[in-house]
Amino acid sequence: MIGIISFIGWLIIGAIIGWIAGKVWVGHGFGLLGNILVGIVGSFIGGFLFGWLFGTAGIGGWITAILGAIVLLVIAGLIKK
């Protein structure tokens, strides 16, 4: 079960990762707001799904949230091309 701290953390992590992607991938993403939204969705997928499947919690859950955000941003960027 996810706690409110994890939920808020994934939201913040996803937004930060999406913002960074918007700065790094100029012209390749979905614009700043789009990258932030995709980062948030990826963060939730990574944090919740991997946490549920592999039982990661704490720092492990945050790391999987970061990885989920990055992976979804890369996949979405490749699909957009």
mmCIF file of the N, C-alpha and C atoms, coordinates in Angstrom:
data_MODEL
# 
_entry.id   MODEL 
# 
loop_
_atom_site.group_PDB 
_atom_site.id 
_atom_site.type_symbol 
_atom_site.label_atom_id 
_atom_site.label_alt_id 
_atom_site.label_comp_id 
_atom_site.label_asym_id 
_atom_site.label_entity_id 
_atom_site.label_seq_id 
_atom_site.pdbx_PDB_ins_code 
_atom_site.Cartn_x 
_atom_site.Cartn_y 
_atom_site.Cartn_z 
_atom_site.occupancy 
_atom_site.B_iso_or_equiv 
_atom_site.pdbx_formal_charge 
_atom_site.auth_seq_id 
_atom_site.auth_comp_id 
_atom_site.auth_asym_id 
_atom_site.auth_atom_id 
_atom_site.pdbx_PDB_model_num 
ATOM 1   N N  . MET A 1 1  ? 0.842  -1.179 0.000   1.00 0.00 ? 1  MET A N  1 
ATOM 2   C CA . MET A 1 1  ? 0.000  0.000  0.000   1.00 0.00 ? 1  MET A CA 1 
ATOM 3   C C  . MET A 1 1  ? 0.887  1.242  0.000   1.00 0.00 ? 1  MET A C  1 
ATOM 4   N N  . ILE A 1 2  ? 0.549  2.189  -0.851  1.00 0.00 ? 2  ILE A N  1 
ATOM 5   C CA . ILE A 1 2  ? 1.356  3.399  -0.922  1.00 0.00 ? 2  ILE A CA 1 
ATOM 6   C C  . ILE A 1 2  ? 0.871  4.397  0.108   1.00 0.00 ? 2  ILE A C  1 
ATOM 7   N N  . GLY A 1 3  ? 1.818  5.114  0.659   1.00 0.00 ? 3  GLY A N  1 
ATOM 8   C CA . GLY A 1 3  ? 1.497  6.145  1.616   1.00 0.00 ? 3  GLY A CA 1 
ATOM 9   C C  . GLY A 1 3  ? 1.453  7.506  0.946   1.00 0.00 ? 3  GLY A C  1 
ATOM 10  N N  . ILE A 1 4  ? 0.957  8.478  1.682   1.00 0.00 ? 4  ILE A N  1 
ATOM 11  C CA . ILE A 1 4  ? 0.849  9.830  1.140   1.00 0.00 ? 4  ILE A CA 1 
ATOM 12  C C  . ILE A 1 4  ? 2.227  10.420 0.849   1.00 0.00 ? 4  ILE A C  1 
ATOM 13  N N  . ILE A 1 5  ? 3.208  10.058 1.640   1.00 0.00 ? 5  ILE A N  1 
ATOM 14  C CA . ILE A 1 5  ? 4.571  10.557 1.409   1.00 0.00 ? 5  ILE A CA 1 
ATOM 15  C C  . ILE A 1 5  ? 5.105  10.022 0.091   1.00 0.00 ? 5  ILE A C  1 
ATOM 16  N N  . SER A 1 6  ? 4.882  8.745  -0.186  1.00 0.00 ? 6  SER A N  1 
ATOM 17  C CA . SER A 1 6  ? 5.320  8.176  -1.456  1.00 0.00 ? 6  SER A CA 1 
ATOM 18  C C  . SER A 1 6  ? 4.606  8.848  -2.614  1.00 0.00 ? 6  SER A C  1 
ATOM 19  N N  . PHE A 1 7  ? 3.311  9.059  -2.483  1.00 0.00 ? 7  PHE A N  1 
ATOM 20  C CA . PHE A 1 7  ? 2.515  9.695  -3.521  1.00 0.00 ? 7  PHE A CA 1 
ATOM 21  C C  . PHE A 1 7  ? 3.044  11.089 -3.836  1.00 0.00 ? 7  PHE A C  1 
ATOM 22  N N  . ILE A 1 8  ? 3.258  11.885 -2.817  1.00 0.00 ? 8  ILE A N  1 
ATOM 23  C CA . ILE A 1 8  ? 3.775  13.248 -3.007  1.00 0.00 ? 8  ILE A CA 1 
ATOM 24  C C  . ILE A 1 8  ? 5.191  13.210 -3.554  1.00 0.00 ? 8  ILE A C  1 
ATOM 25  N N  . GLY A 1 9  ? 5.995  12.282 -3.065  1.00 0.00 ? 9  GLY A N  1 
ATOM 26  C CA . GLY A 1 9  ? 7.367  12.141 -3.552  1.00 0.00 ? 9  GLY A CA 1 
ATOM 27  C C  . GLY A 1 9  ? 7.421  11.804 -5.027  1.00 0.00 ? 9  GLY A C  1 
ATOM 28  N N  . TRP A 1 10 ? 6.573  10.868 -5.454  1.00 0.00 ? 10 TRP A N  1 
ATOM 29  C CA . TRP A 1 10 ? 6.543  10.493 -6.869  1.00 0.00 ? 10 TRP A CA 1 
ATOM 30  C C  . TRP A 1 10 ? 6.085  11.662 -7.721  1.00 0.00 ? 10 TRP A C  1 
ATOM 31  N N  . LEU A 1 11 ? 5.140  12.428 -7.223  1.00 0.00 ? 11 LEU A N  1 
ATOM 32  C CA . LEU A 1 11 ? 4.663  13.608 -7.943  1.00 0.00 ? 11 LEU A CA 1 
ATOM 33  C C  . LEU A 1 11 ? 5.793  14.614 -8.135  1.00 0.00 ? 11 LEU A C  1 
ATOM 34  N N  . ILE A 1 12 ? 6.523  14.871 -7.082  1.00 0.00 ? 12 ILE A N  1 
ATOM 35  C CA . ILE A 1 12 ? 7.635  15.835 -7.144  1.00 0.00 ? 12 ILE A CA 1 
ATOM 36  C C  . ILE A 1 12 ? 8.764  15.305 -8.016  1.00 0.00 ? 12 ILE A C  1 
ATOM 37  N N  . ILE A 1 13 ? 9.123  14.036 -7.824  1.00 0.00 ? 13 ILE A N  1 
ATOM 38  C CA . ILE A 1 13 ? 10.203 13.434 -8.621  1.00 0.00 ? 13 ILE A CA 1 
ATOM 39  C C  . ILE A 1 13 ? 9.858  13.466 -10.105 1.00 0.00 ? 13 ILE A C  1 
ATOM 40  N N  . GLY A 1 14 ? 8.633  13.068 -10.441 1.00 0.00 ? 14 GLY A N  1 
ATOM 41  C CA . GLY A 1 14 ? 8.210  13.065 -11.842 1.00 0.00 ? 14 GLY A CA 1 
ATOM 42  C C  . GLY A 1 14 ? 8.254  14.449 -12.456 1.00 0.00 ? 14 GLY A C  1 
ATOM 43  N N  . ALA A 1 15 ? 7.803  15.448 -11.702 1.00 0.00 ? 15 ALA A N  1 
ATOM 44  C CA . ALA A 1 15 ? 7.821  16.822 -12.199 1.00 0.00 ? 15 ALA A CA 1 
ATOM 45  C C  . ALA A 1 15 ? 9.256  17.299 -12.425 1.00 0.00 ? 15 ALA A C  1 
ATOM 46  N N  . ILE A 1 16 ? 10.138 16.987 -11.508 1.00 0.00 ? 16 ILE A N  1 
ATOM 47  C CA . ILE A 1 16 ? 11.545 17.401 -11.644 1.00 0.00 ? 16 ILE A CA 1 
ATOM 48  C C  . ILE A 1 16 ? 12.201 16.709 -12.830 1.00 0.00 ? 16 ILE A C  1 
ATOM 49  N N  . ILE A 1 17 ? 11.994 15.405 -12.954 1.00 0.00 ? 17 ILE A N  1 
ATOM 50  C CA . ILE A 1 17 ? 12.575 14.658 -14.074 1.00 0.00 ? 17 ILE A CA 1 
ATOM 51  C C  . ILE A 1 17 ? 12.029 15.184 -15.394 1.00 0.00 ? 17 ILE A C  1 
ATOM 52  N N  . GLY A 1 18 ? 10.727 15.446 -15.454 1.00 0.00 ? 18 GLY A N  1 
ATOM 53  C CA . GLY A 1 18 ? 10.132 15.998 -16.669 1.00 0.00 ? 18 GLY A CA 1 
ATOM 54  C C  . GLY A 1 18 ? 10.677 17.377 -16.996 1.00 0.00 ? 18 GLY A C  1 
ATOM 55  N N  . TRP A 1 19 ? 10.877 18.192 -15.971 1.00 0.00 ? 19 TRP A N  1 
ATOM 56  C CA . TRP A 1 19 ? 11.430 19.536 -16.176 1.00 0.00 ? 19 TRP A CA 1 
ATOM 57  C C  . TRP A 1 19 ? 12.865 19.435 -16.709 1.00 0.00 ? 19 TRP A C  1 
ATOM 58  N N  . ILE A 1 20 ? 13.656 18.542 -16.112 1.00 0.00 ? 20 ILE A N  1 
ATOM 59  C CA . ILE A 1 20 ? 15.038 18.351 -16.576 1.00 0.00 ? 20 ILE A CA 1 
ATOM 60  C C  . ILE A 1 20 ? 15.043 17.864 -18.022 1.00 0.00 ? 20 ILE A C  1 
ATOM 61  N N  . ALA A 1 21 ? 14.148 16.930 -18.342 1.00 0.00 ? 21 ALA A N  1 
ATOM 62  C CA . ALA A 1 21 ? 14.068 16.429 -19.721 1.00 0.00 ? 21 ALA A CA 1 
ATOM 63  C C  . ALA A 1 21 ? 13.713 17.560 -20.676 1.00 0.00 ? 21 ALA A C  1 
ATOM 64  N N  . GLY A 1 22 ? 12.839 18.458 -20.249 1.00 0.00 ? 22 GLY A N  1 
ATOM 65  C CA . GLY A 1 22 ? 12.485 19.602 -21.080 1.00 0.00 ? 22 GLY A CA 1 
ATOM 66  C C  . GLY A 1 22 ? 13.669 20.512 -21.349 1.00 0.00 ? 22 GLY A C  1 
ATOM 67  N N  . LYS A 1 23 ? 14.577 20.608 -20.398 1.00 0.00 ? 23 LYS A N  1 
ATOM 68  C CA . LYS A 1 23 ? 15.774 21.434 -20.575 1.00 0.00 ? 23 LYS A CA 1 
ATOM 69  C C  . LYS A 1 23 ? 16.833 20.720 -21.416 1.00 0.00 ? 23 LYS A C  1 
ATOM 70  N N  . VAL A 1 24 ? 16.936 19.402 -21.269 1.00 0.00 ? 24 VAL A N  1 
ATOM 71  C CA . VAL A 1 24 ? 17.955 18.633 -21.973 1.00 0.00 ? 24 VAL A CA 1 
ATOM 72  C C  . VAL A 1 24 ? 17.522 18.307 -23.397 1.00 0.00 ? 24 VAL A C  1 
ATOM 73  N N  . TRP A 1 25 ? 16.270 17.920 -23.583 1.00 0.00 ? 25 TRP A N  1 
ATOM 74  C CA . TRP A 1 25 ? 15.757 17.493 -24.879 1.00 0.00 ? 25 TRP A CA 1 
ATOM 75  C C  . TRP A 1 25 ? 15.027 18.611 -25.589 1.00 0.00 ? 25 TRP A C  1 
ATOM 76  N N  . VAL A 1 26 ? 15.610 19.722 -25.737 1.00 0.00 ? 26 VAL A N  1 
ATOM 77  C CA . VAL A 1 26 ? 14.956 20.850 -26.395 1.00 0.00 ? 26 VAL A CA 1 
ATOM 78  C C  . VAL A 1 26 ? 14.603 20.450 -27.825 1.00 0.00 ? 26 VAL A C  1 
ATOM 79  N N  . GLY A 1 27 ? 13.323 20.530 -28.161 1.00 0.00 ? 27 GLY A N  1 
ATOM 80  C CA . GLY A 1 27 ? 12.858 20.184 -29.496 1.00 0.00 ? 27 GLY A CA 1 
ATOM 81  C C  . GLY A 1 27 ? 12.545 18.718 -29.701 1.00 0.00 ? 27 GLY A C  1 
ATOM 82  N N  . HIS A 1 28 ? 12.790 17.863 -28.712 1.00 0.00 ? 28 HIS A N  1 
ATOM 83  C CA . HIS A 1 28 ? 12.557 16.431 -28.898 1.00 0.00 ? 28 HIS A CA 1 
ATOM 84  C C  . HIS A 1 28 ? 11.436 15.891 -28.028 1.00 0.00 ? 28 HIS A C  1 
ATOM 85  N N  . GLY A 1 29 ? 10.985 16.638 -27.084 1.00 0.00 ? 29 GLY A N  1 
ATOM 86  C CA . GLY A 1 29 ? 9.965  16.137 -26.167 1.00 0.00 ? 29 GLY A CA 1 
ATOM 87  C C  . GLY A 1 29 ? 8.587  16.650 -26.530 1.00 0.00 ? 29 GLY A C  1 
ATOM 88  N N  . PHE A 1 30 ? 7.803  16.905 -25.516 1.00 0.00 ? 30 PHE A N  1 
ATOM 89  C CA . PHE A 1 30 ? 6.430  17.352 -25.688 1.00 0.00 ? 30 PHE A CA 1 
ATOM 90  C C  . PHE A 1 30 ? 6.231  18.767 -25.173 1.00 0.00 ? 30 PHE A C  1 
ATOM 91  N N  . GLY A 1 31 ? 7.284  19.518 -25.091 1.00 0.00 ? 31 GLY A N  1 
ATOM 92  C CA . GLY A 1 31 ? 7.212  20.837 -24.483 1.00 0.00 ? 31 GLY A CA 1 
ATOM 93  C C  . GLY A 1 31 ? 7.377  20.692 -22.980 1.00 0.00 ? 31 GLY A C  1 
ATOM 94  N N  . LEU A 1 32 ? 7.587  21.779 -22.312 1.00 0.00 ? 32 LEU A N  1 
ATOM 95  C CA . LEU A 1 32 ? 7.886  21.722 -20.886 1.00 0.00 ? 32 LEU A CA 1 
ATOM 96  C C  . LEU A 1 32 ? 6.753  21.089 -20.085 1.00 0.00 ? 32 LEU A C  1 
ATOM 97  N N  . LEU A 1 33 ? 5.542  21.549 -20.279 1.00 0.00 ? 33 LEU A N  1 
ATOM 98  C CA . LEU A 1 33 ? 4.412  21.015 -19.518 1.00 0.00 ? 33 LEU A CA 1 
ATOM 99  C C  . LEU A 1 33 ? 4.155  19.547 -19.873 1.00 0.00 ? 33 LEU A C  1 
ATOM 100 N N  . GLY A 1 34 ? 4.252  19.210 -21.144 1.00 0.00 ? 34 GLY A N  1 
ATOM 101 C CA . GLY A 1 34 ? 4.068  17.820 -21.565 1.00 0.00 ? 34 GLY A CA 1 
ATOM 102 C C  . GLY A 1 34 ? 5.110  16.899 -20.964 1.00 0.00 ? 34 GLY A C  1 
ATOM 103 N N  . ASN A 1 35 ? 6.364  17.337 -20.940 1.00 0.00 ? 35 ASN A N  1 
ATOM 104 C CA . ASN A 1 35 ? 7.425  16.530 -20.342 1.00 0.00 ? 35 ASN A CA 1 
ATOM 105 C C  . ASN A 1 35 ? 7.203  16.345 -18.849 1.00 0.00 ? 35 ASN A C  1 
ATOM 106 N N  . ILE A 1 36 ? 6.737  17.392 -18.188 1.00 0.00 ? 36 ILE A N  1 
ATOM 107 C CA . ILE A 1 36 ? 6.471  17.285 -16.749 1.00 0.00 ? 36 ILE A CA 1 
ATOM 108 C C  . ILE A 1 36 ? 5.354  16.273 -16.508 1.00 0.00 ? 36 ILE A C  1 
ATOM 109 N N  . LEU A 1 37 ? 4.291  16.335 -17.306 1.00 0.00 ? 37 LEU A N  1 
ATOM 110 C CA . LEU A 1 37 ? 3.185  15.388 -17.137 1.00 0.00 ? 37 LEU A CA 1 
ATOM 111 C C  . LEU A 1 37 ? 3.609  13.951 -17.439 1.00 0.00 ? 37 LEU A C  1 
ATOM 112 N N  . VAL A 1 38 ? 4.381  13.754 -18.502 1.00 0.00 ? 38 VAL A N  1 
ATOM 113 C CA . VAL A 1 38 ? 4.868  12.411 -18.817 1.00 0.00 ? 38 VAL A CA 1 
ATOM 114 C C  . VAL A 1 38 ? 5.810  11.928 -17.708 1.00 0.00 ? 38 VAL A C  1 
ATOM 115 N N  . GLY A 1 39 ? 6.634  12.809 -17.175 1.00 0.00 ? 39 GLY A N  1 
ATOM 116 C CA . GLY A 1 39 ? 7.520  12.449 -16.068 1.00 0.00 ? 39 GLY A CA 1 
ATOM 117 C C  . GLY A 1 39 ? 6.747  12.023 -14.835 1.00 0.00 ? 39 GLY A C  1 
ATOM 118 N N  . ILE A 1 40 ? 5.658  12.719 -14.536 1.00 0.00 ? 40 ILE A N  1 
ATOM 119 C CA . ILE A 1 40 ? 4.834  12.367 -13.378 1.00 0.00 ? 40 ILE A CA 1 
ATOM 120 C C  . ILE A 1 40 ? 4.185  10.997 -13.585 1.00 0.00 ? 40 ILE A C  1 
ATOM 121 N N  . VAL A 1 41 ? 3.641  10.773 -14.766 1.00 0.00 ? 41 VAL A N  1 
ATOM 122 C CA . VAL A 1 41 ? 3.020  9.472  -15.055 1.00 0.00 ? 41 VAL A CA 1 
ATOM 123 C C  . VAL A 1 41 ? 4.060  8.356  -14.956 1.00 0.00 ? 41 VAL A C  1 
ATOM 124 N N  . GLY A 1 42 ? 5.230  8.573  -15.534 1.00 0.00 ? 42 GLY A N  1 
ATOM 125 C CA . GLY A 1 42 ? 6.298  7.577  -15.459 1.00 0.00 ? 42 GLY A CA 1 
ATOM 126 C C  . GLY A 1 42 ? 6.751  7.321  -14.037 1.00 0.00 ? 42 GLY A C  1 
ATOM 127 N N  . SER A 1 43 ? 6.794  8.362  -13.252 1.00 0.00 ? 43 SER A N  1 
ATOM 128 C CA . SER A 1 43 ? 7.176  8.232  -11.853 1.00 0.00 ? 43 SER A CA 1 
ATOM 129 C C  . SER A 1 43 ? 6.180  7.359  -11.094 1.00 0.00 ? 43 SER A C  1 
ATOM 130 N N  . PHE A 1 44 ? 4.893  7.580  -11.346 1.00 0.00 ? 44 PHE A N  1 
ATOM 131 C CA . PHE A 1 44 ? 3.876  6.756  -10.702 1.00 0.00 ? 44 PHE A CA 1 
ATOM 132 C C  . PHE A 1 44 ? 3.948  5.314  -11.176 1.00 0.00 ? 44 PHE A C  1 
ATOM 133 N N  . ILE A 1 45 ? 4.167  5.122  -12.462 1.00 0.00 ? 45 ILE A N  1 
ATOM 134 C CA . ILE A 1 45 ? 4.284  3.759  -12.985 1.00 0.00 ? 45 ILE A CA 1 
ATOM 135 C C  . ILE A 1 45 ? 5.481  3.062  -12.343 1.00 0.00 ? 45 ILE A C  1 
ATOM 136 N N  . GLY A 1 46 ? 6.620  3.743  -12.354 1.00 0.00 ? 46 GLY A N  1 
ATOM 137 C CA . GLY A 1 46 ? 7.821  3.144  -11.768 1.00 0.00 ? 46 GLY A CA 1 
ATOM 138 C C  . GLY A 1 46 ? 7.685  2.913  -10.280 1.00 0.00 ? 46 GLY A C  1 
ATOM 139 N N  . GLY A 1 47 ? 7.238  3.910  -9.569  1.00 0.00 ? 47 GLY A N  1 
ATOM 140 C CA . GLY A 1 47 ? 7.140  3.786  -8.114  1.00 0.00 ? 47 GLY A CA 1 
ATOM 141 C C  . GLY A 1 47 ? 6.093  2.791  -7.665  1.00 0.00 ? 47 GLY A C  1 
ATOM 142 N N  . PHE A 1 48 ? 4.912  2.865  -8.250  1.00 0.00 ? 48 PHE A N  1 
ATOM 143 C CA . PHE A 1 48 ? 3.829  1.993  -7.817  1.00 0.00 ? 48 PHE A CA 1 
ATOM 144 C C  . PHE A 1 48 ? 3.979  0.579  -8.352  1.00 0.00 ? 48 PHE A C  1 
ATOM 145 N N  . LEU A 1 49 ? 4.166  0.457  -9.662  1.00 0.00 ? 49 LEU A N  1 
ATOM 146 C CA . LEU A 1 49 ? 4.208  -0.863 -10.275 1.00 0.00 ? 49 LEU A CA 1 
ATOM 147 C C  . LEU A 1 49 ? 5.426  -1.665 -9.819  1.00 0.00 ? 49 LEU A C  1 
ATOM 148 N N  . PHE A 1 50 ? 6.598  -1.070 -9.895  1.00 0.00 ? 50 PHE A N  1 
ATOM 149 C CA . PHE A 1 50 ? 7.794  -1.794 -9.460  1.00 0.00 ? 50 PHE A CA 1 
ATOM 150 C C  . PHE A 1 50 ? 7.774  -2.030 -7.960  1.00 0.00 ? 50 PHE A C  1 
ATOM 151 N N  . GLY A 1 51 ? 7.247  -1.063 -7.223  1.00 0.00 ? 51 GLY A N  1 
ATOM 152 C CA . GLY A 1 51 ? 7.127  -1.246 -5.774  1.00 0.00 ? 51 GLY A CA 1 
ATOM 153 C C  . GLY A 1 51 ? 6.201  -2.401 -5.443  1.00 0.00 ? 51 GLY A C  1 
ATOM 154 N N  . TRP A 1 52 ? 5.113  -2.501 -6.179  1.00 0.00 ? 52 TRP A N  1 
ATOM 155 C CA . TRP A 1 52 ? 4.159  -3.570 -5.957  1.00 0.00 ? 52 TRP A CA 1 
ATOM 156 C C  . TRP A 1 52 ? 4.736  -4.920 -6.384  1.00 0.00 ? 52 TRP A C  1 
ATOM 157 N N  . LEU A 1 53 ? 5.415  -4.955 -7.531  1.00 0.00 ? 53 LEU A N  1 
ATOM 158 C CA . LEU A 1 53 ? 5.956  -6.214 -8.040  1.00 0.00 ? 53 LEU A CA 1 
ATOM 159 C C  . LEU A 1 53 ? 7.152  -6.719 -7.245  1.00 0.00 ? 53 LEU A C  1 
ATOM 160 N N  . PHE A 1 54 ? 8.043  -5.798 -6.886  1.00 0.00 ? 54 PHE A N  1 
ATOM 161 C CA . PHE A 1 54 ? 9.302  -6.207 -6.268  1.00 0.00 ? 54 PHE A CA 1 
ATOM 162 C C  . PHE A 1 54 ? 9.415  -5.829 -4.799  1.00 0.00 ? 54 PHE A C  1 
ATOM 163 N N  . GLY A 1 55 ? 8.420  -5.191 -4.273  1.00 0.00 ? 55 GLY A N  1 
ATOM 164 C CA . GLY A 1 55 ? 8.422  -4.859 -2.857  1.00 0.00 ? 55 GLY A CA 1 
ATOM 165 C C  . GLY A 1 55 ? 9.427  -3.791 -2.470  1.00 0.00 ? 55 GLY A C  1 
ATOM 166 N N  . THR A 1 56 ? 9.763  -2.911 -3.404  1.00 0.00 ? 56 THR A N  1 
ATOM 167 C CA . THR A 1 56 ? 10.704 -1.850 -3.073  1.00 0.00 ? 56 THR A CA 1 
ATOM 168 C C  . THR A 1 56 ? 10.000 -0.790 -2.247  1.00 0.00 ? 56 THR A C  1 
ATOM 169 N N  . ALA A 1 57 ? 10.688 -0.300 -1.258  1.00 0.00 ? 57 ALA A N  1 
ATOM 170 C CA . ALA A 1 57 ? 10.126 0.749  -0.405  1.00 0.00 ? 57 ALA A CA 1 
ATOM 171 C C  . ALA A 1 57 ? 11.239 1.728  -0.057  1.00 0.00 ? 57 ALA A C  1 
ATOM 172 N N  . GLY A 1 58 ? 10.872 2.876  0.428   1.00 0.00 ? 58 GLY A N  1 
ATOM 173 C CA . GLY A 1 58 ? 11.857 3.881  0.819   1.00 0.00 ? 58 GLY A CA 1 
ATOM 174 C C  . GLY A 1 58 ? 12.662 4.353  -0.371  1.00 0.00 ? 58 GLY A C  1 
ATOM 175 N N  . ILE A 1 59 ? 13.969 4.348  -0.227  1.00 0.00 ? 59 ILE A N  1 
ATOM 176 C CA . ILE A 1 59 ? 14.865 4.814  -1.287  1.00 0.00 ? 59 ILE A CA 1 
ATOM 177 C C  . ILE A 1 59 ? 14.697 3.961  -2.537  1.00 0.00 ? 59 ILE A C  1 
ATOM 178 N N  . GLY A 1 60 ? 14.500 2.667  -2.397  1.00 0.00 ? 60 GLY A N  1 
ATOM 179 C CA . GLY A 1 60 ? 14.298 1.799  -3.553  1.00 0.00 ? 60 GLY A CA 1 
ATOM 180 C C  . GLY A 1 60 ? 13.080 2.207  -4.361  1.00 0.00 ? 60 GLY A C  1 
ATOM 181 N N  . GLY A 1 61 ? 12.010 2.578  -3.687  1.00 0.00 ? 61 GLY A N  1 
ATOM 182 C CA . GLY A 1 61 ? 10.808 3.032  -4.373  1.00 0.00 ? 61 GLY A CA 1 
ATOM 183 C C  . GLY A 1 61 ? 11.030 4.345  -5.097  1.00 0.00 ? 61 GLY A C  1 
ATOM 184 N N  . TRP A 1 62 ? 11.811 5.234  -4.510  1.00 0.00 ? 62 TRP A N  1 
ATOM 185 C CA . TRP A 1 62 ? 12.096 6.522  -5.147  1.00 0.00 ? 62 TRP A CA 1 
ATOM 186 C C  . TRP A 1 62 ? 12.991 6.320  -6.362  1.00 0.00 ? 62 TRP A C  1 
ATOM 187 N N  . ILE A 1 63 ? 13.936 5.395  -6.265  1.00 0.00 ? 63 ILE A N  1 
ATOM 188 C CA . ILE A 1 63 ? 14.822 5.127  -7.401  1.00 0.00 ? 63 ILE A CA 1 
ATOM 189 C C  . ILE A 1 63 ? 14.016 4.541  -8.559  1.00 0.00 ? 63 ILE A C  1 
ATOM 190 N N  . THR A 1 64 ? 13.104 3.616  -8.260  1.00 0.00 ? 64 THR A N  1 
ATOM 191 C CA . THR A 1 64 ? 12.284 3.055  -9.327  1.00 0.00 ? 64 THR A CA 1 
ATOM 192 C C  . THR A 1 64 ? 11.338 4.112  -9.909  1.00 0.00 ? 64 THR A C  1 
ATOM 193 N N  . ALA A 1 65 ? 10.918 5.066  -9.100  1.00 0.00 ? 65 ALA A N  1 
ATOM 194 C CA . ALA A 1 65 ? 10.093 6.167  -9.611  1.00 0.00 ? 65 ALA A CA 1 
ATOM 195 C C  . ALA A 1 65 ? 10.896 7.030  -10.586 1.00 0.00 ? 65 ALA A C  1 
ATOM 196 N N  . ILE A 1 66 ? 12.144 7.305  -10.237 1.00 0.00 ? 66 ILE A N  1 
ATOM 197 C CA . ILE A 1 66 ? 13.015 8.084  -11.126 1.00 0.00 ? 66 ILE A CA 1 
ATOM 198 C C  . ILE A 1 66 ? 13.239 7.320  -12.436 1.00 0.00 ? 66 ILE A C  1 
ATOM 199 N N  . LEU A 1 67 ? 13.560 6.041  -12.321 1.00 0.00 ? 67 LEU A N  1 
ATOM 200 C CA . LEU A 1 67 ? 13.787 5.229  -13.516 1.00 0.00 ? 67 LEU A CA 1 
ATOM 201 C C  . LEU A 1 67 ? 12.531 5.126  -14.369 1.00 0.00 ? 67 LEU A C  1 
ATOM 202 N N  . GLY A 1 68 ? 11.382 4.974  -13.732 1.00 0.00 ? 68 GLY A N  1 
ATOM 203 C CA . GLY A 1 68 ? 10.130 4.901  -14.475 1.00 0.00 ? 68 GLY A CA 1 
ATOM 204 C C  . GLY A 1 68 ? 9.858  6.179  -15.249 1.00 0.00 ? 68 GLY A C  1 
ATOM 205 N N  . ALA A 1 69 ? 10.130 7.325  -14.636 1.00 0.00 ? 69 ALA A N  1 
ATOM 206 C CA . ALA A 1 69 ? 9.927  8.610  -15.307 1.00 0.00 ? 69 ALA A CA 1 
ATOM 207 C C  . ALA A 1 69 ? 10.862 8.749  -16.503 1.00 0.00 ? 69 ALA A C  1 
ATOM 208 N N  . ILE A 1 70 ? 12.111 8.386  -16.317 1.00 0.00 ? 70 ILE A N  1 
ATOM 209 C CA . ILE A 1 70 ? 13.087 8.499  -17.399 1.00 0.00 ? 70 ILE A CA 1 
ATOM 210 C C  . ILE A 1 70 ? 12.720 7.560  -18.548 1.00 0.00 ? 70 ILE A C  1 
ATOM 211 N N  . VAL A 1 71 ? 12.391 6.313  -18.208 1.00 0.00 ? 71 VAL A N  1 
ATOM 212 C CA . VAL A 1 71 ? 12.056 5.330  -19.243 1.00 0.00 ? 71 VAL A CA 1 
ATOM 213 C C  . VAL A 1 71 ? 10.830 5.773  -20.032 1.00 0.00 ? 71 VAL A C  1 
ATOM 214 N N  . LEU A 1 72 ? 9.790  6.232  -19.345 1.00 0.00 ? 72 LEU A N  1 
ATOM 215 C CA . LEU A 1 72 ? 8.590  6.664  -20.067 1.00 0.00 ? 72 LEU A CA 1 
ATOM 216 C C  . LEU A 1 72 ? 8.858  7.883  -20.933 1.00 0.00 ? 72 LEU A C  1 
ATOM 217 N N  . LEU A 1 73 ? 9.677  8.814  -20.466 1.00 0.00 ? 73 LEU A N  1 
ATOM 218 C CA . LEU A 1 73 ? 10.024 9.970  -21.291 1.00 0.00 ? 73 LEU A CA 1 
ATOM 219 C C  . LEU A 1 73 ? 10.787 9.569  -22.546 1.00 0.00 ? 73 LEU A C  1 
ATOM 220 N N  . VAL A 1 74 ? 11.707 8.616  -22.402 1.00 0.00 ? 74 VAL A N  1 
ATOM 221 C CA . VAL A 1 74 ? 12.470 8.150  -23.571 1.00 0.00 ? 74 VAL A CA 1 
ATOM 222 C C  . VAL A 1 74 ? 11.545 7.421  -24.540 1.00 0.00 ? 74 VAL A C  1 
ATOM 223 N N  . ILE A 1 75 ? 10.697 6.538  -24.035 1.00 0.00 ? 75 ILE A N  1 
ATOM 224 C CA . ILE A 1 75 ? 9.779  5.795  -24.907 1.00 0.00 ? 75 ILE A CA 1 
ATOM 225 C C  . ILE A 1 75 ? 8.819  6.746  -25.610 1.00 0.00 ? 75 ILE A C  1 
ATOM 226 N N  . ALA A 1 76 ? 8.251  7.675  -24.864 1.00 0.00 ? 76 ALA A N  1 
ATOM 227 C CA . ALA A 1 76 ? 7.316  8.628  -25.461 1.00 0.00 ? 76 ALA A CA 1 
ATOM 228 C C  . ALA A 1 76 ? 8.008  9.495  -26.506 1.00 0.00 ? 76 ALA A C  1 
ATOM 229 N N  . GLY A 1 77 ? 9.246  9.870  -26.244 1.00 0.00 ? 77 GLY A N  1 
ATOM 230 C CA . GLY A 1 77 ? 10.011 10.660 -27.220 1.00 0.00 ? 77 GLY A CA 1 
ATOM 231 C C  . GLY A 1 77 ? 10.302 9.887  -28.491 1.00 0.00 ? 77 GLY A C  1 
ATOM 232 N N  . LEU A 1 78 ? 10.585 8.589  -28.357 1.00 0.00 ? 78 LEU A N  1 
ATOM 233 C CA . LEU A 1 78 ? 10.847 7.753  -29.530 1.00 0.00 ? 78 LEU A CA 1 
ATOM 234 C C  . LEU A 1 78 ? 9.566  7.525  -30.335 1.00 0.00 ? 78 LEU A C  1 
ATOM 235 N N  . ILE A 1 79 ? 8.459  7.338  -29.648 1.00 0.00 ? 79 ILE A N  1 
ATOM 236 C CA . ILE A 1 79 ? 7.180  7.131  -30.325 1.00 0.00 ? 79 ILE A CA 1 
ATOM 237 C C  . ILE A 1 79 ? 6.763  8.380  -31.084 1.00 0.00 ? 79 ILE A C  1 
ATOM 238 N N  . LYS A 1 80 ? 7.041  9.536  -30.514 1.00 0.00 ? 80 LYS A N  1 
ATOM 239 C CA . LYS A 1 80 ? 6.663  10.807 -31.140 1.00 0.00 ? 80 LYS A CA 1 
ATOM 240 C C  . LYS A 1 80 ? 7.376  11.005 -32.467 1.00 0.00 ? 80 LYS A C  1 
ATOM 241 N N  . LYS A 1 81 ? 8.612  10.523 -32.570 1.00 0.00 ? 81 LYS A N  1 
ATOM 242 C CA . LYS A 1 81 ? 9.386  10.668 -33.808 1.00 0.00 ? 81 LYS A CA 1 
ATOM 243 C C  . LYS A 1 81 ? 8.719  9.890  -34.860 1.00 0.00 ? 81 LYS A C  1 
# 
